[in-house]
């Protein structure tokens, strides 16, 4: 039995030395050390030995078992180390090679202007709110004091998806939703895309961008509106910018004004950009109409407010002296790389 143990031990050592994978090592472990393994079989045969021979034989079998277990563990570690070395060699990076050129992108000019406008108004205490681009007739027109037969609808009754559902023509709808859910004081801006059936040319697009603002509180006057818009214009165009207010009409504000800034190209002297006028119109504004406040559940005898709507595309083209609004939507890389 002793000779048989030596034979099994030598065979196991040779097989482990030649093993080149963990699967083979595991198979050898089961073959020699498993419940039905060859060393286990020898232990089961020890009953045939005399009582004097059993302790010595049992010690030899345990020593052989421990040696094989140690050899198996060492072989597994050696295979793991070899695999790690091969992996490191395969993943070696030559740090002397030139790096791949990474072209960093940039913001679209519209996004640059939107971010700047948001920063300006947030510095004056405005919150940013959003609303759905698909709106109901109620929020887009009726609650803004524009009933079905109002002439102001002529240029905005455009992209209907259903009888009472359309693509919003102005972000004012988000102001209505805000006044319905918040109590005064309210100070918010609503930037976003709007849609109208305008013919595409150098200054018009059926898809464009607006930023509308709203302030509602006790004692709000035109002086507050004038101060906010003058500050905005000078932040966007420069501290030397002059601002002009002209009377106008909007169904959701009363009184209403158009706001012009001095032409940045000629400084107000008159040029082709401002068509000789020296001024460029940038937005419309006014005091919130009492009917709009009532529609949102706000008492116009207690609260007043002002609102304004700014064409972001117009601000972008005038700020960067872009001659054609279509350049903002054509995704010409040569144009975009300038920003």
WOZIRA-V79092 format. One record per residue. N is the residue number from 0. RES is the residue in one letter. SS is DSSP state (@ for helix, = for strand, . for the rest). Layout:
# WOZIRA-V79092
N & RES & SS
N & RES & SS
This chain:
# WOZIRA-V79092
0 & X & .
1 & X & @
2 & X & @
3 & X & @
4 & X & @
5 & X & @
6 & X & @
7 & X & @
8 & X & @
9 & X & @
10 & X & @
11 & X & @
12 & X & @
13 & X & @
14 & X & @
15 & X & @
16 & X & @
17 & X & @
18 & X & .
19 & X & .
20 & X & .
21 & X & @
22 & X & @
23 & X & @
24 & X & @
25 & X & @
26 & X & @
27 & X & @
28 & X & @
29 & X & @
30 & X & @
31 & X & @
32 & X & @
33 & X & .
34 & X & .
35 & X & .
36 & X & .
37 & X & @
38 & X & @
39 & X & @
40 & X & @
41 & X & @
42 & X & @
43 & X & @
44 & X & @
45 & X & @
46 & X & @
47 & X & @
48 & X & .
49 & X & .
50 & X & @
51 & X & @
52 & X & @
53 & X & @
54 & X & @
55 & X & @
56 & X & @
57 & X & @
58 & X & @
59 & X & @
60 & X & @
61 & X & @
62 & X & @
63 & X & @
64 & X & @
65 & X & @
66 & X & @
67 & X & @
68 & X & @
69 & X & @
70 & X & @
71 & X & @
72 & X & @
73 & X & @
74 & X & @
75 & X & @
76 & X & @
77 & X & @
78 & X & @
79 & X & @
80 & X & @
81 & X & @
82 & X & @
83 & X & @
84 & X & @
85 & X & @
86 & X & @
87 & X & @
88 & X & @
89 & X & @
90 & X & .
91 & X & .
92 & X & .
93 & X & .
94 & X & .
95 & X & .
96 & X & .
97 & X & .
98 & X & .
99 & X & .
100 & X & .
101 & X & .
102 & X & .
103 & X & .
104 & X & .
105 & X & .
106 & X & .
107 & X & .
108 & X & @
109 & X & @
110 & X & @
111 & X & @
112 & X & @
113 & X & @
114 & X & @
115 & X & @
116 & X & @
117 & X & @
118 & X & @
119 & X & @
120 & X & @
121 & X & @
122 & X & @
123 & X & .
124 & X & .
125 & X & .
126 & X & =
127 & X & =
128 & X & .
129 & X & .
130 & X & .
131 & X & .
132 & X & .
133 & X & =
134 & X & =
135 & X & =
136 & X & @
137 & X & @
138 & X & @
139 & X & @
140 & X & .
141 & X & @
142 & X & @
143 & X & @
144 & X & .
145 & X & .
146 & X & .
147 & X & .
148 & X & .
149 & X & .
150 & X & @
151 & X & @
152 & X & @
153 & X & .
154 & X & .
155 & X & .
156 & X & .
157 & X & .
158 & X & .
159 & X & =
160 & X & =
161 & X & =
162 & X & .
163 & X & .
164 & X & =
165 & X & =
166 & X & =
167 & X & .
168 & X & .
169 & X & .
170 & X & .
171 & X & @
172 & X & @
173 & X & @
174 & X & @
175 & X & @
176 & X & @
177 & X & @
178 & X & @
179 & X & @
180 & X & @
181 & X & .
182 & X & .
183 & X & .
184 & X & .
185 & X & =
186 & X & =
187 & X & =
188 & X & =
189 & X & =
190 & X & =
191 & X & =
192 & X & =
193 & X & =
194 & X & =
195 & X & .
196 & X & .
197 & X & .
198 & X & .
199 & X & .
200 & X & .
201 & X & .
202 & X & .
203 & X & .
204 & X & .
205 & X & .
206 & X & =
207 & X & =
208 & X & =
209 & X & =
210 & X & =
211 & X & =
212 & X & =
213 & X & =
214 & X & =
215 & X & =
216 & X & =
217 & X & .
218 & X & .
219 & X & .
220 & X & .
221 & X & @
222 & X & @
223 & X & @
224 & X & @
225 & X & @
226 & X & @
227 & X & @
228 & X & @
229 & X & @
230 & X & @
231 & X & @
232 & X & @
233 & X & @
234 & X & @
235 & X & @
236 & X & @
237 & X & .
238 & X & .
239 & X & .
240 & X & .
241 & X & .
242 & X & =
243 & X & =
244 & X & =
245 & X & =
246 & X & =
247 & X & =
248 & X & =
249 & X & =
250 & X & .
251 & X & .
252 & X & =
253 & X & =
254 & X & =
255 & X & =
256 & X & =
257 & X & =
258 & X & =
259 & X & =
260 & X & =
261 & X & =
262 & X & .
263 & X & .
264 & X & .
265 & X & .
266 & X & .
267 & X & .
268 & X & .
269 & X & .
270 & X & .
271 & X & .
272 & X & .
273 & X & .
274 & X & .
275 & X & .
276 & X & .
277 & X & .
278 & X & =
279 & X & =
280 & X & =
281 & X & =
282 & X & =
283 & X & =
284 & X & =
285 & X & =
286 & X & =
287 & X & =
288 & X & .
289 & X & @
290 & X & @
291 & X & @
292 & X & @
293 & X & @
294 & X & @
295 & X & .
296 & X & .
297 & X & .
298 & X & .
299 & X & .
300 & X & .
301 & X & .
302 & X & .
303 & X & =
304 & X & =
305 & X & =
306 & X & =
307 & X & =
308 & X & =
309 & X & =
310 & X & =
311 & X & @
312 & X & @
313 & X & @
314 & X & @
315 & X & @
316 & X & @
317 & X & @
318 & X & @
319 & X & .
320 & X & .
321 & X & .
322 & X & .
323 & X & .
324 & X & @
325 & X & @
326 & X & @
327 & X & @
328 & X & .
329 & X & .
330 & X & .
331 & X & .
332 & X & @
333 & X & @
334 & X & @
335 & X & @
336 & X & .
337 & X & .
338 & X & .
